[in-house]
Amino acid sequence: MLVEVLYFAEFKDITKKDTEKFDLSSKNLKELIDLLIKKYDPMLELLLDKKNESLSNNISVIVNNKPIHGQDVLSIFLNEGDKIALLLPVSGG
């Protein structure tokens, strides 16, 4: 099952890409996050809260232009062709 990840800010800097497609077998966000970390080691610090073994509270997950909320975001199911954006907080002045 192919999904597309849209990269912004630091994620775009790490990957040097705007988008990238991944083939998932388990159809959940956790598998995608694991693949991203395996391929791009610096993403580990940005994506995961090691203490709680969960997605960092700083990350916003957007699937098909809709924000995903909840306690267990990693277990959400993805579908063929979904577009996923992982966003960091915006700061500046």
N, C-alpha and C positions, 0 to 999 in steps of 0.2 A: 504494500500500500504506500503510494507516494504522497508526501506532504511537502510543503514549501515553507522554509523559514525566511523571514524578512529581517535583515540586520540593520540596526541603527546604532549610532554613537559608538561606545566602546566595543560593542559586538562587531560592528563593521570594521573598526580598526584592527581587531584581532584576526578576523577572517579574511580581510581584504576583499570582501564580496558584498554585493547588495542583497542577493538572495542565494539560496541553495536548497536543493531537493534531497530528501532522505527517504529511504525505503524502510518502512517499519513493519515488524511482524506482530507485535503485541497490541498495536493500535492505541497506545496510551502515551501521555506526555512524558512520563518517567523514562520510557525507552528513548524518546527523542533527546531529552536532557542528557542521558547517559552517553548517547552517540556524540552529542556536541562536546561534552567534556573529554571523551576519548580522543576526538579529532583535534580539539583546540584546548590544550591543557590550561591556558590562562583563564578560561571561562569558569573553572572550578570555583575560584574565589568570588566571582561575580554571581554565580547562579545558586550555589548551595550554602545553606546554613549547616555547617558540619556538626555543630552541637546537637541540633534537633534532627539531623539527617532529612531535611526538607528543603523546599525551594526557599531561597532568601526572601525575607519580607520586603526587600527593596525592589523586587522584580514584579512587574505587571505583565500578565500573560493576556494576549489578545489573539483570539481565534476567529478568523473570517470577520474582522473588524468589530468583534464583540468582546468586551472585557470579561475575563473569567475570574470569579471570586469564590472563596470558600476555604475551608480548612485543609482539604486534601487535593490541592490543585494538580499534583503529579499524577493522580489516578484518573483524571478526565480522559474520556475516550476521544480519539481523533478519527476522522473519516478521510477517505481517498480525496485528494485534491485540496484539503484544508490548507489555509495560509496562516502561519503562526508567527507572531511578533513577540519578542521578549524585550520589554522596555525597562530602562533604568530611570530613576527620578531625574528630572530636569532641574538644573540650577543655573544661576547666573544673575547678572545684575544690569 
